[in-house]
Structure formats: structure tokens, C-alpha cells
Amino acid sequence: ISLLNKTTTLIGLLKTIRVCRLLCLPRVGRKIDRYSEYGAAVLVLLMATFVLIVGLHMVR
């Protein structure tokens, strides 16, 4: 009976962890969305810098 009780407790704990993970997913999604916006801005800045440098070398 002790083994059954421990198994039931373990299954309950795993279900609780699964529910907590599902509740945290929207927060993770928002963070990823925020960082993807920053990533796009950094990419545009890097491309602009590259074009500027290449343009300066082409003038010479």
C-alpha cells in the first residue's frame, strides 16, 4: 500500500508541474516576441552599417 501511495503522489506532482509549465508558456511567448523585435532592429542597423561601409569603399 505504501508503494501505491508514493506512486499516486508522484503522478499528482507530475501533473502539477505540467499545469505550471502550461501556464508559463504565454510569458515565454511574450519574451520571445519582444526579443525578436529587438533582433529585427539590430539586423537592420547591421545592414545599414554594412551598406555605409561598402559605399565609402566604392567612392575611393
N, C-alpha and C positions, 0 to 999 in steps of 0.2 A: 504494500500500500504506500510506503514511503517513496518508492521509485515512481509510482504513478503521480503522486502529489508533486514531486520535483519536475516531472515531465510537463505536467499541466502548468506549473508556474513558469517554466522556461518558454512554453508556447505562448502564454499570455504576455510575457516580457517581449518576445519577438514581435508579436502583433502590435504592441505599444510602440516599439521602435519603428515599425513600418509606418504607422499612422503619423508619428512625429516627422519622419522623412518626407511623407507626402505633404504635410503642412508647410515644410520648409522650402519645397520646390518653387513656389511663386517668388519667394525672396531671392533665391538663386537666379531665377529667370530675370528679375529686375536688375540684379547686379551685372549679369552678362550683357543685358541690353545697354546699360549705362556704359560699360567698358567698350562695347562695340562702337558706340558713338564716338568715344574718345579715339579709338583705333582709326576710324574713318578720317577724323580731323588730322591726326598725326600723319596718315598716309598722304593726304592732300598737301600738307606742309612739306613733307619729304619730296614729293613730286615737283612742287613749285621750286624748291631749293635746287633740285637736280636740273630743272629747265633753266633756271637762272645761271647756274654754273656753266652749263653747256653753252648757253647763249653768250656768256662772257668769253669763253674759249674760242667760239666761232668768229667773234669780232676780230680777234688778234690775227 
